[in-house]
Amino acid sequence: MTFFVYILLCEDGSFYTGYTKNLDNRVKQHMNGKGARYTKSHKPKKIVYVELFETRSGALKRERRIKKNSHNQKQGLITKNNYSPN
């Protein structure tokens, strides 16, 4: 089974990081205000970063590491991997 760690760019310029096993469905939930508490008050604009993992534990560990990063560090990760946040 594949798990995804993803970063969403929100309309206020902030980032939301999460993990899921069904990326399309989870992003739709966020966009419809049913994803997470954070994305209910910080409307997501688009997905800007994705990593794939074979295990749930690997995805969770990576999600935690990314969440500890500063906004600028997340921006650097996105840019380094050729994603355009704007």
Biopython code that builds the backbone (N, CA, C, O; Angstrom):
import numpy as np
from Bio.PDB.StructureBuilder import StructureBuilder

atoms = [
    (1, "MET", "N", (0.845, -1.181, 0.000)),
    (1, "MET", "CA", (0.000, 0.000, 0.000)),
    (1, "MET", "C", (0.892, 1.247, 0.000)),
    (1, "MET", "O", (1.960, 1.256, 0.612)),
    (2, "THR", "N", (0.449, 2.275, -0.680)),
    (2, "THR", "CA", (1.198, 3.524, -0.763)),
    (2, "THR", "C", (0.580, 4.570, 0.151)),
    (2, "THR", "O", (-0.641, 4.704, 0.227)),
    (3, "PHE", "N", (1.436, 5.304, 0.842)),
    (3, "PHE", "CA", (1.016, 6.424, 1.681)),
    (3, "PHE", "C", (1.671, 7.688, 1.142)),
    (3, "PHE", "O", (2.766, 7.646, 0.581)),
    (4, "PHE", "N", (0.990, 8.802, 1.320)),
    (4, "PHE", "CA", (1.461, 10.079, 0.806)),
    (4, "PHE", "C", (1.633, 11.076, 1.944)),
    (4, "PHE", "O", (0.805, 11.150, 2.852)),
    (5, "VAL", "N", (2.716, 11.840, 1.883)),
    (5, "VAL", "CA", (2.886, 13.020, 2.721)),
    (5, "VAL", "C", (2.759, 14.189, 1.765)),
    (5, "VAL", "O", (3.381, 14.202, 0.702)),
    (6, "TYR", "N", (1.957, 15.167, 2.141)),
    (6, "TYR", "CA", (1.676, 16.269, 1.225)),
    (6, "TYR", "C", (1.704, 17.602, 1.954)),
    (6, "TYR", "O", (1.534, 17.674, 3.171)),
    (7, "ILE", "N", (1.920, 18.646, 1.182)),
    (7, "ILE", "CA", (1.849, 20.008, 1.702)),
    (7, "ILE", "C", (0.861, 20.777, 0.836)),
    (7, "ILE", "O", (0.934, 20.758, -0.393)),
    (8, "LEU", "N", (-0.066, 21.454, 1.509)),
    (8, "LEU", "CA", (-1.025, 22.318, 0.833)),
    (8, "LEU", "C", (-0.633, 23.771, 1.062)),
    (8, "LEU", "O", (-0.234, 24.142, 2.166)),
    (9, "LEU", "N", (-0.743, 24.580, 0.043)),
    (9, "LEU", "CA", (-0.600, 26.025, 0.183)),
    (9, "LEU", "C", (-1.984, 26.577, 0.483)),
    (9, "LEU", "O", (-2.936, 26.301, -0.247)),
    (10, "CYS", "N", (-2.101, 27.351, 1.549)),
    (10, "CYS", "CA", (-3.382, 27.946, 1.916)),
    (10, "CYS", "C", (-3.467, 29.369, 1.374)),
    (10, "CYS", "O", (-2.450, 29.978, 1.044)),
    (11, "GLU", "N", (-4.683, 29.890, 1.285)),
    (11, "GLU", "CA", (-4.900, 31.211, 0.698)),
    (11, "GLU", "C", (-4.166, 32.323, 1.437)),
    (11, "GLU", "O", (-3.840, 33.348, 0.839)),
    (12, "ASP", "N", (-3.900, 32.134, 2.738)),
    (12, "ASP", "CA", (-3.184, 33.153, 3.513)),
    (12, "ASP", "C", (-1.663, 33.011, 3.407)),
    (12, "ASP", "O", (-0.924, 33.729, 4.080)),
    (13, "GLY", "N", (-1.193, 32.080, 2.558)),
    (13, "GLY", "CA", (0.244, 31.881, 2.370)),
    (13, "GLY", "C", (0.864, 30.866, 3.302)),
    (13, "GLY", "O", (2.049, 30.558, 3.175)),
    (14, "SER", "N", (0.089, 30.335, 4.240)),
    (14, "SER", "CA", (0.609, 29.318, 5.153)),
    (14, "SER", "C", (0.588, 27.958, 4.469)),
    (14, "SER", "O", (-0.015, 27.786, 3.410)),
    (15, "PHE", "N", (1.257, 26.994, 5.098)),
    (15, "PHE", "CA", (1.295, 25.632, 4.587)),
    (15, "PHE", "C", (0.628, 24.694, 5.571)),
    (15, "PHE", "O", (0.719, 24.884, 6.784)),
    (16, "TYR", "N", (-0.044, 23.683, 5.048)),
    (16, "TYR", "CA", (-0.578, 22.592, 5.865)),
    (16, "TYR", "C", (0.081, 21.305, 5.401)),
    (16, "TYR", "O", (0.124, 21.020, 4.204)),
    (17, "THR", "N", (0.593, 20.528, 6.347)),
    (17, "THR", "CA", (1.234, 19.251, 6.038)),
    (17, "THR", "C", (0.398, 18.117, 6.608)),
    (17, "THR", "O", (-0.064, 18.190, 7.746)),
    (18, "GLY", "N", (0.204, 17.065, 5.815)),
    (18, "GLY", "CA", (-0.556, 15.915, 6.276)),
    (18, "GLY", "C", (-0.093, 14.644, 5.592)),
    (18, "GLY", "O", (0.805, 14.664, 4.750)),
    (19, "TYR", "N", (-0.720, 13.538, 5.966)),
    (19, "TYR", "CA", (-0.429, 12.262, 5.316)),
    (19, "TYR", "C", (-1.750, 11.551, 5.081)),
    (19, "TYR", "O", (-2.733, 11.801, 5.778)),
    (20, "THR", "N", (-1.765, 10.665, 4.097)),
    (20, "THR", "CA", (-2.973, 9.925, 3.758)),
    (20, "THR", "C", (-2.624, 8.732, 2.883)),
    (20, "THR", "O", (-1.520, 8.647, 2.345)),
    (21, "LYS", "N", (-3.567, 7.814, 2.746)),
    (21, "LYS", "CA", (-3.376, 6.730, 1.791)),
    (21, "LYS", "C", (-4.188, 6.974, 0.521)),
    (21, "LYS", "O", (-4.012, 6.258, -0.465)),
    (22, "ASN", "N", (-5.078, 7.978, 0.526)),
    (22, "ASN", "CA", (-5.859, 8.326, -0.657)),
    (22, "ASN", "C", (-5.737, 9.836, -0.876)),
    (22, "ASN", "O", (-6.535, 10.613, -0.351)),
    (23, "LEU", "N", (-4.751, 10.237, -1.641)),
    (23, "LEU", "CA", (-4.424, 11.655, -1.802)),
    (23, "LEU", "C", (-5.562, 12.445, -2.439)),
    (23, "LEU", "O", (-5.919, 13.513, -1.942)),
    (24, "ASP", "N", (-6.129, 11.949, -3.515)),
    (24, "ASP", "CA", (-7.199, 12.691, -4.196)),
    (24, "ASP", "C", (-8.380, 12.955, -3.268)),
    (24, "ASP", "O", (-8.890, 14.074, -3.201)),
    (25, "ASN", "N", (-8.804, 11.929, -2.562)),
    (25, "ASN", "CA", (-9.936, 12.063, -1.657)),
    (25, "ASN", "C", (-9.625, 13.035, -0.515)),
    (25, "ASN", "O", (-10.463, 13.860, -0.148)),
    (26, "ARG", "N", (-8.418, 12.931, 0.040)),
    (26, "ARG", "CA", (-8.053, 13.781, 1.176)),
    (26, "ARG", "C", (-7.976, 15.249, 0.766)),
    (26, "ARG", "O", (-8.432, 16.123, 1.504)),
    (27, "VAL", "N", (-7.409, 15.521, -0.394)),
    (27, "VAL", "CA", (-7.330, 16.905, -0.868)),
    (27, "VAL", "C", (-8.734, 17.460, -1.093)),
    (27, "VAL", "O", (-9.003, 18.614, -0.759)),
    (28, "LYS", "N", (-9.626, 16.653, -1.654)),
    (28, "LYS", "CA", (-11.021, 17.087, -1.848)),
    (28, "LYS", "C", (-11.669, 17.418, -0.512)),
    (28, "LYS", "O", (-12.405, 18.399, -0.405)),
    (29, "GLN", "N", (-11.401, 16.602, 0.515)),
    (29, "GLN", "CA", (-11.944, 16.880, 1.842)),
    (29, "GLN", "C", (-11.454, 18.229, 2.348)),
    (29, "GLN", "O", (-12.241, 19.029, 2.854)),
    (30, "HIS", "N", (-10.160, 18.483, 2.212)),
    (30, "HIS", "CA", (-9.618, 19.777, 2.647)),
    (30, "HIS", "C", (-10.281, 20.923, 1.900)),
    (30, "HIS", "O", (-10.677, 21.916, 2.510)),
    (31, "MET", "N", (-10.406, 20.794, 0.593)),
    (31, "MET", "CA", (-10.983, 21.857, -0.237)),
    (31, "MET", "C", (-12.444, 22.126, 0.113)),
    (31, "MET", "O", (-12.929, 23.247, -0.045)),
    (32, "ASN", "N", (-13.142, 21.100, 0.586)),
    (32, "ASN", "CA", (-14.551, 21.245, 0.957)),
    (32, "ASN", "C", (-14.757, 21.593, 2.427)),
    (32, "ASN", "O", (-15.889, 21.588, 2.911)),
    (33, "GLY", "N", (-13.668, 21.898, 3.147)),
    (33, "GLY", "CA", (-13.783, 22.295, 4.555)),
    (33, "GLY", "C", (-14.015, 21.146, 5.507)),
    (33, "GLY", "O", (-14.431, 21.367, 6.645)),
    (34, "LYS", "N", (-13.757, 19.917, 5.071)),
    (34, "LYS", "CA", (-13.991, 18.752, 5.919)),
    (34, "LYS", "C", (-12.708, 17.959, 6.186)),
    (34, "LYS", "O", (-12.775, 16.813, 6.632)),
    (35, "GLY", "N", (-11.551, 18.551, 5.921)),
    (35, "GLY", "CA", (-10.297, 17.830, 6.038)),
    (35, "GLY", "C", (-9.699, 17.834, 7.422)),
    (35, "GLY", "O", (-9.560, 16.785, 8.051)),
    (36, "ALA", "N", (-9.348, 19.000, 7.893)),
    (36, "ALA", "CA", (-8.686, 19.148, 9.190)),
    (36, "ALA", "C", (-9.098, 20.490, 9.790)),
    (36, "ALA", "O", (-9.537, 21.390, 9.074)),
    (37, "ARG", "N", (-8.956, 20.613, 11.085)),
    (37, "ARG", "CA", (-9.323, 21.857, 11.760)),
    (37, "ARG", "C", (-8.565, 23.043, 11.151)),
    (37, "ARG", "O", (-9.144, 24.107, 10.931)),
    (38, "TYR", "N", (-7.280, 22.855, 10.883)),
    (38, "TYR", "CA", (-6.463, 23.948, 10.346)),
    (38, "TYR", "C", (-6.982, 24.414, 8.994)),
    (38, "TYR", "O", (-7.074, 25.617, 8.748)),
    (39, "THR", "N", (-7.322, 23.479, 8.116)),
    (39, "THR", "CA", (-7.748, 23.871, 6.771)),
    (39, "THR", "C", (-9.200, 24.357, 6.733)),
    (39, "THR", "O", (-9.656, 24.849, 5.702)),
    (40, "LYS", "N", (-9.919, 24.225, 7.831)),
    (40, "LYS", "CA", (-11.251, 24.834, 7.902)),
    (40, "LYS", "C", (-11.123, 26.342, 8.059)),
    (40, "LYS", "O", (-11.935, 27.097, 7.525)),
    (41, "SER", "N", (-10.103, 26.781, 8.791)),
    (41, "SER", "CA", (-9.919, 28.221, 9.008)),
    (41, "SER", "C", (-8.842, 28.838, 8.112)),
    (41, "SER", "O", (-8.739, 30.063, 8.036)),
    (42, "HIS", "N", (-8.050, 28.024, 7.442)),
    (42, "HIS", "CA", (-7.035, 28.474, 6.482)),
    (42, "HIS", "C", (-7.313, 27.747, 5.170)),
    (42, "HIS", "O", (-6.753, 26.682, 4.906)),
    (43, "LYS", "N", (-8.178, 28.331, 4.357)),
    (43, "LYS", "CA", (-8.659, 27.646, 3.148)),
    (43, "LYS", "C", (-7.504, 27.251, 2.235)),
    (43, "LYS", "O", (-6.693, 28.096, 1.856)),
    (44, "PRO", "N", (-7.425, 25.964, 1.879)),
    (44, "PRO", "CA", (-6.365, 25.505, 0.981)),
    (44, "PRO", "C", (-6.575, 26.027, -0.437)),
    (44, "PRO", "O", (-7.697, 26.123, -0.936)),
    (45, "LYS", "N", (-5.459, 26.358, -1.058)),
    (45, "LYS", "CA", (-5.479, 26.870, -2.426)),
    (45, "LYS", "C", (-5.101, 25.760, -3.409)),
    (45, "LYS", "O", (-5.791, 25.533, -4.403)),
    (46, "LYS", "N", (-3.988, 25.069, -3.112)),
    (46, "LYS", "CA", (-3.563, 23.975, -3.987)),
    (46, "LYS", "C", (-2.523, 23.114, -3.285)),
    (46, "LYS", "O", (-1.926, 23.518, -2.286)),
    (47, "ILE", "N", (-2.322, 21.931, -3.825)),
    (47, "ILE", "CA", (-1.295, 21.028, -3.321)),
    (47, "ILE", "C", (0.029, 21.428, -3.973)),
    (47, "ILE", "O", (0.102, 21.630, -5.185)),
    (48, "VAL", "N", (1.078, 21.540, -3.144)),
    (48, "VAL", "CA", (2.359, 22.015, -3.668)),
    (48, "VAL", "C", (3.514, 21.036, -3.469)),
    (48, "VAL", "O", (4.621, 21.276, -3.950)),
    (49, "TYR", "N", (3.258, 19.933, -2.759)),
    (49, "TYR", "CA", (4.355, 18.987, -2.508)),
    (49, "TYR", "C", (3.782, 17.629, -2.147)),
    (49, "TYR", "O", (2.788, 17.539, -1.426)),
    (50, "VAL", "N", (4.416, 16.556, -2.655)),
    (50, "VAL", "CA", (3.991, 15.186, -2.346)),
    (50, "VAL", "C", (5.210, 14.281, -2.271)),
    (50, "VAL", "O", (6.124, 14.386, -3.089)),
    (51, "GLU", "N", (5.216, 13.389, -1.281)),
    (51, "GLU", "CA", (6.205, 12.314, -1.175)),
    (51, "GLU", "C", (5.436, 11.007, -0.994)),
    (51, "GLU", "O", (4.383, 10.987, -0.356)),
    (52, "LEU", "N", (5.955, 9.928, -1.550)),
    (52, "LEU", "CA", (5.327, 8.609, -1.431)),
    (52, "LEU", "C", (6.123, 7.719, -0.482)),
    (52, "LEU", "O", (7.352, 7.775, -0.435)),
    (53, "PHE", "N", (5.389, 6.890, 0.278)),
    (53, "PHE", "CA", (5.995, 5.958, 1.233)),
    (53, "PHE", "C", (5.303, 4.610, 1.150)),
    (53, "PHE", "O", (4.109, 4.529, 0.860)),
    (54, "GLU", "N", (6.054, 3.561, 1.404)),
    (54, "GLU", "CA", (5.495, 2.208, 1.373)),
    (54, "GLU", "C", (4.831, 1.832, 2.687)),
    (54, "GLU", "O", (4.002, 0.923, 2.719)),
    (55, "THR", "N", (5.183, 2.520, 3.778)),
    (55, "THR", "CA", (4.607, 2.193, 5.083)),
    (55, "THR", "C", (3.972, 3.420, 5.720)),
    (55, "THR", "O", (4.380, 4.557, 5.479)),
    (56, "ARG", "N", (2.965, 3.155, 6.536)),
    (56, "ARG", "CA", (2.302, 4.224, 7.279)),
    (56, "ARG", "C", (3.282, 4.870, 8.256)),
    (56, "ARG", "O", (3.296, 6.091, 8.408)),
    (57, "SER", "N", (4.098, 4.054, 8.916)),
    (57, "SER", "CA", (5.034, 4.592, 9.902)),
    (57, "SER", "C", (6.060, 5.505, 9.236)),
    (57, "SER", "O", (6.431, 6.531, 9.805)),
    (58, "GLY", "N", (6.516, 5.151, 8.059)),
    (58, "GLY", "CA", (7.448, 6.010, 7.331)),
    (58, "GLY", "C", (6.823, 7.341, 6.987)),
    (58, "GLY", "O", (7.465, 8.383, 7.115)),
    (59, "ALA", "N", (5.568, 7.316, 6.548)),
    (59, "ALA", "CA", (4.858, 8.549, 6.208)),
    (59, "ALA", "C", (4.634, 9.415, 7.447)),
    (59, "ALA", "O", (4.819, 10.631, 7.398)),
    (60, "LEU", "N", (4.242, 8.796, 8.544)),
    (60, "LEU", "CA", (4.018, 9.550, 9.782)),
    (60, "LEU", "C", (5.288, 10.213, 10.286)),
    (60, "LEU", "O", (5.261, 11.366, 10.716)),
    (61, "LYS", "N", (6.404, 9.488, 10.235)),
    (61, "LYS", "CA", (7.683, 10.057, 10.675)),
    (61, "LYS", "C", (8.063, 11.252, 9.818)),
    (61, "LYS", "O", (8.506, 12.277, 10.336)),
    (62, "ARG", "N", (7.891, 11.125, 8.507)),
    (62, "ARG", "CA", (8.224, 12.227, 7.601)),
    (62, "ARG", "C", (7.289, 13.412, 7.814)),
    (62, "ARG", "O", (7.733, 14.561, 7.796)),
    (63, "GLU", "N", (6.011, 13.148, 8.014)),
    (63, "GLU", "CA", (5.053, 14.228, 8.278)),
    (63, "GLU", "C", (5.478, 15.019, 9.518)),
    (63, "GLU", "O", (5.478, 16.249, 9.500)),
    (64, "ARG", "N", (5.835, 14.320, 10.582)),
    (64, "ARG", "CA", (6.271, 14.988, 11.817)),
    (64, "ARG", "C", (7.513, 15.836, 11.591)),
    (64, "ARG", "O", (7.610, 16.949, 12.108)),
    (65, "ARG", "N", (8.474, 15.309, 10.812)),
    (65, "ARG", "CA", (9.696, 16.075, 10.539)),
    (65, "ARG", "C", (9.377, 17.346, 9.760)),
    (65, "ARG", "O", (9.901, 18.417, 10.068)),
    (66, "ILE", "N", (8.523, 17.226, 8.758)),
    (66, "ILE", "CA", (8.173, 18.406, 7.956)),
    (66, "ILE", "C", (7.419, 19.424, 8.808)),
    (66, "ILE", "O", (7.670, 20.624, 8.699)),
    (67, "LYS", "N", (6.501, 18.964, 9.652)),
    (67, "LYS", "CA", (5.715, 19.875, 10.485)),
    (67, "LYS", "C", (6.600, 20.680, 11.438)),
    (67, "LYS", "O", (6.239, 21.793, 11.819)),
    (68, "LYS", "N", (7.738, 20.139, 11.821)),
    (68, "LYS", "CA", (8.662, 20.853, 12.709)),
    (68, "LYS", "C", (9.446, 21.942, 11.980)),
    (68, "LYS", "O", (10.032, 22.819, 12.615)),
    (69, "ASN", "N", (9.458, 21.887, 10.649)),
    (69, "ASN", "CA", (10.195, 22.877, 9.864)),
    (69, "ASN", "C", (9.525, 24.246, 9.917)),
    (69, "ASN", "O", (8.315, 24.358, 10.113)),
    (70, "SER", "N", (10.332, 25.273, 9.740)),
    (70, "SER", "CA", (9.805, 26.627, 9.640)),
    (70, "SER", "C", (9.124, 26.808, 8.284)),
    (70, "SER", "O", (9.254, 25.962, 7.400)),
    (71, "HIS", "N", (8.416, 27.890, 8.131)),
    (71, "HIS", "CA", (7.772, 28.204, 6.852)),
    (71, "HIS", "C", (8.817, 28.272, 5.741)),
    (71, "HIS", "O", (8.606, 27.737, 4.653)),
    (72, "ASN", "N", (9.939, 28.927, 6.017)),
    (72, "ASN", "CA", (11.001, 29.058, 5.015)),
    (72, "ASN", "C", (11.621, 27.708, 4.655)),
    (72, "ASN", "O", (11.962, 27.476, 3.495)),
    (73, "GLN", "N", (11.768, 26.830, 5.624)),
    (73, "GLN", "CA", (12.301, 25.500, 5.348)),
    (73, "GLN", "C", (11.329, 24.704, 4.463)),
    (73, "GLN", "O", (11.757, 23.988, 3.558)),
    (74, "LYS", "N", (10.041, 24.830, 4.725)),
    (74, "LYS", "CA", (9.040, 24.164, 3.886)),
    (74, "LYS", "C", (9.082, 24.736, 2.473)),
    (74, "LYS", "O", (9.000, 24.003, 1.488)),
    (75, "GLN", "N", (9.210, 26.057, 2.391)),
    (75, "GLN", "CA", (9.306, 26.709, 1.087)),
    (75, "GLN", "C", (10.520, 26.187, 0.324)),
    (75, "GLN", "O", (10.434, 25.933, -0.877)),
    (76, "GLY", "N", (11.641, 26.026, 1.008)),
    (76, "GLY", "CA", (12.849, 25.499, 0.387)),
    (76, "GLY", "C", (12.662, 24.071, -0.105)),
    (76, "GLY", "O", (13.129, 23.723, -1.190)),
    (77, "LEU", "N", (11.989, 23.247, 0.677)),
    (77, "LEU", "CA", (11.708, 21.861, 0.286)),
    (77, "LEU", "C", (10.866, 21.833, -0.986)),
    (77, "LEU", "O", (11.130, 21.050, -1.899)),
    (78, "ILE", "N", (9.871, 22.675, -1.036)),
    (78, "ILE", "CA", (8.975, 22.745, -2.194)),
    (78, "ILE", "C", (9.755, 23.197, -3.426)),
    (78, "ILE", "O", (9.653, 22.588, -4.491)),
    (79, "THR", "N", (10.521, 24.252, -3.277)),
    (79, "THR", "CA", (11.302, 24.802, -4.394)),
    (79, "THR", "C", (12.352, 23.816, -4.873)),
    (79, "THR", "O", (12.526, 23.625, -6.076)),
    (80, "LYS", "N", (13.051, 23.189, -3.938)),
    (80, "LYS", "CA", (14.105, 22.224, -4.254)),
    (80, "LYS", "C", (13.573, 21.073, -5.098)),
    (80, "LYS", "O", (14.289, 20.524, -5.935)),
    (81, "ASN", "N", (12.331, 20.718, -4.875)),
    (81, "ASN", "CA", (11.719, 19.591, -5.585)),
    (81, "ASN", "C", (10.857, 20.036, -6.762)),
    (81, "ASN", "O", (9.973, 19.308, -7.213)),
    (82, "ASN", "N", (11.128, 21.245, -7.250)),
    (82, "ASN", "CA", (10.507, 21.769, -8.465)),
    (82, "ASN", "C", (8.992, 21.943, -8.392)),
    (82, "ASN", "O", (8.305, 21.873, -9.411)),
    (83, "TYR", "N", (8.482, 22.166, -7.204)),
    (83, "TYR", "CA", (7.077, 22.507, -7.081)),
    (83, "TYR", "C", (6.992, 24.030, -7.024)),
    (83, "TYR", "O", (7.871, 24.683, -6.462)),
    (84, "SER", "N", (5.975, 24.573, -7.583)),
    (84, "SER", "CA", (5.785, 26.025, -7.571)),
    (84, "SER", "C", (4.657, 26.343, -6.598)),
    (84, "SER", "O", (3.511, 25.967, -6.844)),
    (85, "PRO", "N", (4.961, 27.029, -5.497)),
    (85, "PRO", "CA", (3.913, 27.309, -4.505)),
    (85, "PRO", "C", (2.952, 28.410, -4.933)),
    (85, "PRO", "O", (1.942, 28.613, -4.259)),
    (86, "ASN", "N", (3.212, 29.119, -6.005)),
    (86, "ASN", "CA", (2.296, 30.217, -6.390)),
    (86, "ASN", "C", (1.541, 29.915, -7.642)),
    (86, "ASN", "O", (0.739, 30.733, -8.092)),
]
sb = StructureBuilder()
sb.init_structure("model")
sb.init_model(0)
sb.init_chain("A")
sb.init_seg("    ")
for serial, (resi, resn, name, xyz) in enumerate(atoms, 1):
    if name == "N":
        sb.init_residue(resn, " ", resi, " ")
    sb.init_atom(name, np.array(xyz, "f"), 0.0, 1.0, " ", f" {name:<3s}", serial, name[0])
structure = sb.get_structure()
